Amino acid sequence: MKTNKITAKDLMSAGYKEGKILGKALSVAEQLLKDMDGDTVISMLTAVLDDVYDGELSELRDMVLEDRKVADIIVLKEQPDKFAIYGEDNIDAGAKAQMAIAMALPVSRAGALMPDAHQGYGLPIGGVLATHNAVIPYGVGVDIGCRMALSIFDIPAIHFDENHDKYKRELIAHTRFGAGHGFLKKERAQHAVLDNDAFNMTQFISQLKDKAYSQLGTSGGGNHFVEWGIIEFSERDEVLNIDKGSYVALLTHSGSRGMGAQIAGHYTRLAKEICKLPQHAVNLAYLDMHSEAGQEYWLAMNLAGDYASACHDIIHQKLAKAMGGTLLAKVENHHNFAWKEKWGGEEVIVHRKGATPAGKGVMGIIPGSMTAPGFLVRGKGLENAINSASHGAGRLMSRTKAISNITKQEMSAILKENKVTLIGAGLDEAPMAYKDINVVMDAQQELVDIVAKFQPRIVRMADDGSKED
């Protein structure tokens, strides 16, 4: 029987550190020394640390592996960096707390909350985050490339009033809404986006193409819409070359449908496997832009953005053809996306999750609700806001709270009061579920100039208020 003695100092020289694992290793060593010499035991215990021992020391090995997992967790900054907040009085504490976590990431460089901000998953809705060499799938969001598109026609407002039923009929005929909804093969539209080489970059992306094809030119559920309205210019806009007056306009809001949602889910799971963050920050898992996974996601994200734009393009083409008139201007902007931009003298990845790009001179559309006005804006390029603005009014109530607190009668009354015809939508999208768009716009006067005001008149949304799929 061997009687060699192994001390804590011996094991620490082999790589063990003070703590429970060292105590366990000493206990194991004591048992092993009954049948073998000290050098052999030390060699075995060192092999456990190096994860090359395939013997029966499973309990000690499991402790070592578990400790290694904890050790691999990325350490956040002790104090989150400061971030700008616009319209702070109307932003919930949850959104602020989420933004603080995002600003504690080691890759974070700058952040801002827009006045429509509210709590989401990972980065809050209305959150803007600039990172160094890293892209966060949940910082972009599930509905990748979700966007606004506005077509302004040379049709006077009186034409809308005189032909209300036709506008409604054509709106119903040329739009399709809701989770999973698409077109049959004989109905499908064609678009150059389907020839994008990015569809062939991986098997995962390739298998999404047929669903994308079927849903091309459709709109999602939730707060997505297609609506006719009247846009009013209080003075001539030289950039758009549009005179003062009121014009018929088409406004759409939707994203990358099921394809975008699956891309978001796939790369979020991958990011969480690669980027180990503390539990409270896990939804902010990021991908290194120099890695294969980071480059894959970047290409997939841009493909989803192009696809979302194509969906709007088809809807606008169909309805413009149906109603006639000359297109005076088309403005489009997206959110739920990431851009390579310069900030503070370095290239950063700017995530705008529910925030509108508002660089100097950049045009954007900020909608209110189905009864509240929307605004055509021009960005001022404020660096403190990371060249951003709100993407809408922002939710005042959660969907669940809206459904339980708002009646159909109340919703009908406000629609009637504002002379809005509604097709579809659930109580979760009732105007009262949203913040006052005028308060939101007042809070971002530093960020954008208002060019024109859009008033919804006929609004179509998903019949059941369903979310994206």
C-alpha positions as a printed NumPy array, in Angstrom:
array([[  0.   ,   0.   ,   0.   ],
       [  1.296,   3.422,  -0.987],
       [  1.489,   6.064,   1.736],
       [  2.814,   9.131,  -0.135],
       [  1.244,  12.362,   1.004],
       [ -0.08 ,  15.037,  -1.391],
       [ -0.608,  18.529,  -0.025],
       [ -2.709,  21.465,  -1.198],
       [  0.545,  23.154,  -2.227],
       [  1.373,  20.176,  -4.478],
       [ -2.009,  20.424,  -6.238],
       [ -1.793,  24.2  ,  -6.57 ],
       [  1.593,  23.729,  -8.252],
       [ -0.227,  21.398, -10.684],
       [ -2.761,  24.133, -11.525],
       [ -5.524,  23.812,  -8.936],
       [ -6.772,  26.961,  -7.203],
       [ -8.033,  27.465,  -3.682],
       [-11.698,  26.571,  -3.303],
       [-14.11 ,  23.656,  -3.39 ],
       [-12.398,  21.958,  -6.326],
       [ -9.051,  21.925,  -4.517],
       [-10.739,  20.364,  -1.492],
       [-12.347,  17.721,  -3.68 ],
       [ -9.027,  16.989,  -5.409],
       [ -7.302,  16.514,  -2.037],
       [-10.027,  14.07 ,  -1.005],
       [ -9.673,  12.158,  -4.284],
       [ -5.87 ,  12.14 ,  -3.91 ],
       [ -6.151,  10.655,  -0.419],
       [ -8.2  ,   7.741,  -1.765],
       [ -5.95 ,   7.148,  -4.782],
       [ -2.786,   7.131,  -2.668],
       [ -3.986,   3.942,  -1.027],
       [ -3.242,   2.061,  -4.262],
       [ -0.711,   4.106,  -6.243],
       [  2.271,   6.418,  -5.862],
       [  2.13 ,  10.177,  -5.548],
       [  3.579,  10.989,  -8.978],
       [  0.891,   8.897, -10.694],
       [ -1.868,  10.55 ,  -8.679],
       [ -0.566,  14.038,  -9.453],
       [ -0.406,  13.091, -13.137],
       [ -4.015,  11.863, -13.082],
       [ -5.305,  14.965, -11.313],
       [ -3.407,  17.225, -13.748],
       [ -5.007,  15.332, -16.655],
       [ -8.43 ,  16.133, -15.186],
       [ -7.574,  19.83 , -15.246],
       [ -6.393,  19.529, -18.859],
       [ -9.613,  17.668, -19.774],
       [ -7.645,  14.717, -21.176],
       [ -8.333,  12.193, -18.42 ],
       [-10.804,   9.501, -19.477],
       [-10.851,   7.511, -16.264],
       [-13.428,   7.281, -13.487],
       [-12.878,  10.614, -11.751],
       [-16.182,  11.896, -13.154],
       [-17.32 ,  13.883, -10.117],
       [-14.104,  15.899,  -9.964],
       [-14.06 ,  16.322, -13.747],
       [-17.672,  17.613, -13.733],
       [-16.762,  20.164, -11.059],
       [-13.812,  21.341, -13.142],
       [-15.907,  21.634, -16.33 ],
       [-18.686,  23.509, -14.563],
       [-16.171,  25.901, -13.041],
       [-14.653,  26.438, -16.484],
       [-18.06 ,  27.348, -17.906],
       [-18.457,  29.997, -15.235],
       [-14.921,  31.236, -15.858],
       [-15.69 ,  31.568, -19.605],
       [-18.598,  33.957, -18.971],
       [-17.777,  37.369, -20.385],
       [-17.251,  39.963, -17.684],
       [-19.387,  43.106, -17.999],
       [-18.203,  46.602, -17.127],
       [-18.482,  47.321, -13.404],
       [-20.442,  50.475, -14.175],
       [-22.491,  50.835, -17.385],
       [-21.453,  53.704, -19.63 ],
       [-23.83 ,  56.671, -19.682],
       [-26.385,  56.954, -22.478],
       [-28.661,  59.694, -23.794],
       [-32.393,  59.615, -23.073],
       [-35.004,  61.644, -24.959],
       [-38.47 ,  62.046, -23.444],
       [-37.325,  60.37 , -20.226],
       [-40.509,  61.116, -18.272],
       [-42.519,  58.867, -20.592],
       [-40.094,  55.925, -20.726],
       [-40.651,  52.94 , -18.436],
       [-38.023,  51.814, -15.94 ],
       [-37.688,  48.442, -17.669],
       [-36.423,  50.034, -20.876],
       [-33.876,  52.105, -18.971],
       [-32.67 ,  49.035, -17.073],
       [-32.262,  47.061, -20.308],
       [-30.298,  49.901, -21.882],
       [-28.015,  50.049, -18.857],
       [-27.233,  46.342, -19.25 ],
       [-26.464,  46.891, -22.935],
       [-24.101,  49.729, -22.021],
       [-22.221,  47.378, -19.681],
       [-21.186,  45.078, -22.551],
       [-17.429,  45.251, -23.159],
       [-18.088,  45.976, -26.862],
       [-20.477,  48.902, -26.271],
       [-19.325,  52.374, -27.287],
       [-22.463,  54.584, -27.181],
       [-26.191,  54.313, -26.582],
       [-29.427,  56.282, -26.635],
       [-33.107,  55.793, -25.853],
       [-35.651,  57.377, -28.172],
       [-38.85 ,  58.952, -26.726],
       [-41.013,  56.007, -27.864],
       [-38.828,  53.479, -26.008],
       [-40.304,  50.594, -24.041],
       [-39.1  ,  47.247, -22.73 ],
       [-38.388,  44.462, -25.206],
       [-36.059,  41.456, -25.462],
       [-32.355,  42.193, -25.153],
       [-32.134,  45.764, -26.386],
       [-35.305,  47.752, -25.588],
       [-37.612,  48.849, -28.396],
       [-36.511,  52.393, -29.197],
       [-32.944,  51.583, -28.156],
       [-29.886,  52.579, -30.191],
       [-26.545,  50.923, -29.445],
       [-23.145,  51.413, -31.078],
       [-20.694,  48.54 , -30.625],
       [-17.107,  47.851, -31.615],
       [-16.714,  45.003, -34.12 ],
       [-19.786,  43.127, -32.83 ],
       [-23.35 ,  42.588, -34.019],
       [-26.156,  41.579, -31.633],
       [-28.997,  39.611, -33.288],
       [-31.466,  40.617, -30.559],
       [-30.131,  44.162, -30.82 ],
       [-31.509,  44.121, -34.352],
       [-34.704,  42.332, -33.398],
       [-36.875,  39.51 , -34.674],
       [-38.517,  41.371, -37.555],
       [-35.291,  42.225, -39.372],
       [-35.453,  45.246, -41.654],
       [-38.969,  46.255, -40.603],
       [-39.629,  49.543, -42.329],
       [-41.878,  52.401, -43.333],
       [-42.618,  53.332, -46.95 ],
       [-44.569,  56.393, -48.094],
       [-45.774,  57.145, -51.629],
       [-47.099,  60.645, -52.29 ],
       [-49.32 ,  61.097, -55.361],
       [-50.446,  64.167, -57.282],
       [-54.032,  63.285, -56.325],
       [-55.885,  66.019, -54.381],
       [-57.565,  65.195, -51.079],
       [-61.039,  65.753, -52.55 ],
       [-60.527,  62.812, -54.92 ],
       [-60.131,  60.541, -51.909],
       [-63.395,  61.734, -50.36 ],
       [-65.264,  61.29 , -53.639],
       [-63.858,  57.78 , -54.239],
       [-63.602,  56.409, -50.677],
       [-65.192,  53.062, -51.526],
       [-62.826,  52.445, -54.428],
       [-59.777,  53.192, -52.29 ],
       [-61.09 ,  50.72 , -49.71 ],
       [-61.904,  48.07 , -52.301],
       [-58.478,  48.246, -53.952],
       [-56.737,  48.232, -50.574],
       [-58.454,  44.967, -49.676],
       [-57.841,  43.46 , -53.128],
       [-54.101,  44.111, -53.239],
       [-52.948,  43.405, -49.676],
       [-52.627,  40.289, -47.566],
       [-51.936,  40.164, -43.842],
       [-51.161,  37.952, -40.897],
       [-48.876,  35.276, -39.502],
       [-47.966,  32.619, -42.045],
       [-50.106,  34.125, -44.798],
       [-48.776,  34.132, -48.347],
       [-49.789,  33.756, -51.98 ],
       [-50.499,  30.616, -54.009],
       [-47.968,  29.922, -56.769],
       [-50.199,  31.324, -59.511],
       [-50.619,  34.57 , -57.52 ],
       [-46.99 ,  35.179, -56.604],
       [-45.183,  38.367, -57.569],
       [-41.735,  38.519, -59.136],
       [-38.924,  40.729, -57.867],
       [-35.17 ,  41.005, -58.357],
       [-34.603,  40.246, -54.653],
       [-35.29 ,  36.568, -55.392],
       [-32.128,  36.485, -57.526],
       [-29.941,  37.703, -54.656],
       [-26.897,  35.401, -54.35 ],
       [-27.151,  35.573, -50.562],
       [-29.996,  33.049, -50.735],
       [-27.34 ,  30.457, -51.668],
       [-24.77 ,  31.229, -48.984],
       [-25.82 ,  28.431, -46.592],
       [-28.273,  25.548, -46.611],
       [-30.207,  27.216, -43.778],
       [-30.763,  30.424, -45.781],
       [-31.468,  28.525, -48.987],
       [-34.325,  26.588, -47.424],
       [-36.062,  29.867, -46.501],
       [-36.379,  31.014, -50.104],
       [-39.643,  29.283, -51.005],
       [-41.451,  30.694, -47.972],
       [-40.004,  34.109, -48.764],
       [-41.271,  33.783, -52.341],
       [-44.791,  32.891, -51.163],
       [-44.925,  35.845, -48.744],
       [-43.412,  38.409, -51.115],
       [-45.697,  41.433, -51.195],
       [-47.576,  40.546, -47.988],
       [-47.656,  42.242, -44.584],
       [-47.23 ,  40.765, -41.114],
       [-49.389,  40.799, -38.032],
       [-49.115,  42.92 , -34.902],
       [-48.687,  46.624, -35.635],
       [-48.034,  46.222, -39.355],
       [-50.369,  48.099, -41.679],
       [-51.152,  49.44 , -45.133],
       [-53.142,  52.665, -45.117],
       [-54.437,  55.412, -47.332],
       [-54.335,  58.914, -45.952],
       [-53.888,  62.579, -46.639],
       [-50.481,  64.189, -46.308],
       [-50.289,  67.943, -45.799],
       [-47.315,  70.169, -46.627],
       [-47.616,  73.518, -44.842],
       [-44.981,  74.957, -47.182],
       [-43.172,  73.949, -50.33 ],
       [-40.402,  71.384, -49.86 ],
       [-37.566,  72.11 , -52.267],
       [-35.783,  68.805, -51.756],
       [-38.846,  66.708, -52.642],
       [-40.05 ,  69.339, -55.136],
       [-43.571,  69.272, -53.669],
       [-45.703,  72.412, -53.36 ],
       [-47.696,  73.428, -50.306],
       [-50.982,  71.52 , -50.194],
       [-52.747,  68.269, -49.349],
       [-52.185,  65.053, -51.318],
       [-53.345,  61.445, -51.267],
       [-50.596,  59.187, -49.898],
       [-50.035,  55.501, -49.211],
       [-48.184,  54.477, -46.049],
       [-47.011,  50.946, -45.242],
       [-45.313,  49.349, -42.245],
       [-44.022,  45.775, -42.32 ],
       [-40.835,  43.733, -42.309],
       [-39.158,  40.558, -43.495],
       [-41.974,  38.193, -42.54 ],
       [-41.257,  34.557, -41.631],
       [-37.84 ,  34.584, -43.279],
       [-36.565,  37.377, -41.044],
       [-37.996,  35.772, -37.928],
       [-36.223,  32.474, -38.651],
       [-32.92 ,  34.199, -39.385],
       [-33.213,  36.092, -36.098],
       [-33.966,  32.922, -34.142],
       [-31.184,  30.887, -35.745],
       [-28.403,  33.433, -35.222],
       [-29.576,  34.409, -31.746],
       [-29.23 ,  30.765, -30.672],
       [-25.804,  30.623, -32.307],
       [-24.7  ,  33.844, -30.59 ],
       [-25.779,  32.493, -27.206],
       [-23.7  ,  29.352, -27.765],
       [-20.617,  31.339, -28.734],
       [-20.922,  34.426, -26.544],
       [-21.406,  33.452, -22.902],
       [-22.871,  36.383, -20.977],
       [-24.229,  36.576, -17.418],
       [-27.835,  35.399, -17.207],
       [-29.341,  38.887, -16.97 ],
       [-27.558,  39.893, -20.201],
       [-27.937,  36.662, -22.161],
       [-30.281,  38.148, -24.797],
       [-27.53 ,  40.573, -25.786],
       [-25.218,  37.786, -26.973],
       [-23.118,  39.112, -29.841],
       [-21.143,  37.828, -32.81 ],
       [-17.652,  39.021, -33.683],
       [-17.771,  40.732, -37.079],
       [-14.489,  39.036, -38.019],
       [-15.909,  35.569, -37.361],
       [-17.617,  33.325, -39.888],
       [-20.842,  33.43 , -37.854],
       [-20.736,  37.227, -37.667],
       [-20.226,  37.577, -41.412],
       [-22.998,  35.06 , -42.113],
       [-25.458,  36.937, -39.936],
       [-24.496,  40.263, -41.505],
       [-25.209,  38.944, -45.02 ],
       [-28.443,  37.276, -43.875],
       [-29.586,  40.454, -42.104],
       [-28.993,  42.53 , -45.234],
       [-30.832,  39.968, -47.342],
       [-33.81 ,  40.159, -44.98 ],
       [-33.708,  43.964, -45.219],
       [-33.701,  43.854, -49.024],
       [-36.583,  41.386, -48.915],
       [-38.623,  43.628, -46.602],
       [-38.09 ,  46.53 , -49.005],
       [-39.217,  44.365, -51.914],
       [-42.468,  43.532, -50.095],
       [-43.25 ,  47.245, -49.758],
       [-42.254,  47.886, -53.358],
       [-44.76 ,  45.347, -54.659],
       [-47.617,  46.645, -52.477],
       [-46.99 ,  50.232, -53.59 ],
       [-46.763,  49.245, -57.26 ],
       [-50.065,  47.33 , -57.128],
       [-51.994,  50.091, -55.412],
       [-50.486,  52.869, -57.525],
       [-51.545,  51.005, -60.655],
       [-55.037,  50.431, -59.245],
       [-55.663,  54.082, -58.312],
       [-53.657,  55.94 , -60.942],
       [-52.036,  59.302, -60.391],
       [-48.433,  60.412, -60.736],
       [-45.929,  59.581, -58.016],
       [-44.49 ,  62.817, -56.642],
       [-42.119,  61.239, -54.131],
       [-41.416,  57.994, -52.3  ],
       [-39.683,  57.933, -48.938],
       [-38.596,  54.754, -47.186],
       [-36.668,  54.043, -44.006],
       [-36.053,  50.963, -41.932],
       [-35.49 ,  50.079, -38.296],
       [-34.663,  46.741, -36.615],
       [-31.334,  46.778, -38.384],
       [-27.608,  47.375, -37.912],
       [-25.408,  49.749, -39.9  ],
       [-21.656,  50.329, -40.187],
       [-21.183,  53.986, -39.275],
       [-18.593,  56.367, -37.868],
       [-19.031,  57.508, -34.275],
       [-16.468,  59.175, -32.059],
       [-13.802,  58.776, -34.73 ],
       [-14.097,  55.003, -35.115],
       [-16.172,  52.609, -37.186],
       [-18.96 ,  51.093, -35.098],
       [-21.952,  48.854, -35.632],
       [-25.069,  50.913, -34.876],
       [-28.098,  48.852, -33.85 ],
       [-31.456,  50.616, -34.19 ],
       [-34.091,  48.391, -32.671],
       [-37.273,  50.334, -33.294],
       [-35.472,  53.587, -34.08 ],
       [-35.366,  55.68 , -37.243],
       [-32.086,  56.715, -38.922],
       [-31.886,  60.509, -38.603],
       [-28.534,  61.545, -40.015],
       [-28.316,  65.121, -41.313],
       [-30.739,  65.487, -44.226],
       [-31.937,  61.863, -44.053],
       [-35.687,  61.491, -44.677],
       [-37.846,  59.274, -42.471],
       [-41.442,  58.515, -41.51 ],
       [-42.638,  58.405, -37.905],
       [-46.21 ,  57.072, -37.61 ],
       [-48.575,  57.66 , -34.693],
       [-51.43 ,  55.16 , -34.449],
       [-54.377,  54.186, -36.626],
       [-56.074,  57.485, -35.72 ],
       [-53.138,  59.715, -34.76 ],
       [-51.09 ,  61.562, -37.395],
       [-47.756,  60.389, -38.703],
       [-44.884,  62.686, -39.652],
       [-42.554,  62.931, -42.619],
       [-39.277,  64.129, -41.11 ],
       [-35.753,  65.141, -42.029],
       [-32.91 ,  64.222, -39.678],
       [-30.656,  66.779, -38.014],
       [-27.728,  64.396, -37.448],
       [-27.368,  64.771, -33.687],
       [-24.334,  62.769, -32.584],
       [-25.527,  62.404, -28.993],
       [-28.604,  60.546, -30.314],
       [-26.349,  58.481, -32.608],
       [-28.119,  60.06 , -35.595],
       [-31.453,  58.51 , -34.659],
       [-35.082,  59.317, -33.83 ],
       [-38.158,  57.408, -32.69 ],
       [-39.839,  54.915, -35.026],
       [-43.369,  55.717, -33.85 ],
       [-45.39 ,  56.726, -30.829],
       [-44.39 ,  53.675, -28.782],
       [-46.645,  51.455, -26.742],
       [-48.329,  52.792, -23.619],
       [-49.907,  49.438, -22.769],
       [-48.75 ,  45.895, -23.38 ],
       [-50.883,  43.883, -25.806],
       [-52.36 ,  41.871, -22.927],
       [-53.209,  44.999, -20.941],
       [-54.77 ,  46.685, -23.976],
       [-57.026,  43.7  , -24.684],
       [-58.205,  43.553, -21.069],
       [-58.695,  47.316, -20.629],
       [-60.101,  48.571, -23.951],
       [-63.579,  47.691, -25.241],
       [-64.704,  47.348, -28.856],
       [-67.154,  50.185, -28.251],
       [-64.353,  52.512, -27.117],
       [-62.274,  51.604, -30.145],
       [-65.197,  52.152, -32.531],
       [-65.906,  55.527, -30.981],
       [-62.384,  56.869, -31.455],
       [-62.28 ,  55.591, -35.057],
       [-65.544,  57.387, -35.798],
       [-64.347,  60.561, -34.092],
       [-61.252,  60.627, -36.303],
       [-63.081,  59.575, -39.509],
       [-60.923,  56.475, -39.93 ],
       [-62.152,  53.312, -41.646],
       [-60.496,  50.23 , -40.135],
       [-60.154,  46.849, -41.824],
       [-58.928,  44.144, -39.43 ],
       [-56.817,  44.733, -36.282],
       [-57.418,  43.599, -32.724],
       [-57.909,  45.585, -29.532],
       [-54.161,  45.234, -28.883],
       [-53.644,  47.817, -31.634],
       [-56.266,  50.28 , -30.371],
       [-55.086,  53.934, -30.499],
       [-55.332,  54.176, -26.697],
       [-52.631,  51.491, -26.378],
       [-50.062,  53.972, -27.733],
       [-48.325,  57.046, -26.374],
       [-49.363,  60.494, -27.592],
       [-47.399,  61.003, -30.812],
       [-47.397,  64.774, -30.29 ],
       [-45.628,  64.374, -26.94 ],
       [-43.116,  62.043, -28.603],
       [-42.443,  64.531, -31.399],
       [-41.998,  67.379, -28.901],
       [-39.333,  65.308, -27.141],
       [-37.237,  64.94 , -30.283],
       [-37.171,  68.443, -31.73 ],
       [-33.37 ,  68.273, -31.48 ],
       [-33.343,  65.158, -33.635],
       [-35.621,  65.877, -36.616],
       [-37.44 ,  68.606, -38.509],
       [-41.066,  67.954, -39.482],
       [-41.591,  68.225, -43.248],
       [-45.257,  67.162, -43.54 ],
       [-48.079,  65.589, -41.539],
       [-49.908,  62.418, -42.615],
       [-53.464,  61.704, -41.424],
       [-54.677,  58.06 , -41.763],
       [-58.082,  57.597, -43.414],
       [-58.394,  53.881, -44.365],
       [-56.269,  51.454, -42.343],
       [-55.804,  47.757, -42.958],
       [-54.115,  45.398, -40.465],
       [-54.131,  41.666, -39.74 ],
       [-57.687,  40.465, -39.062],
       [-56.814,  38.932, -35.705],
       [-54.001,  41.215, -34.632],
       [-51.697,  38.198, -34.966],
       [-47.946,  38.423, -34.518],
       [-45.364,  37.54 , -37.149],
       [-44.571,  33.972, -38.164]])
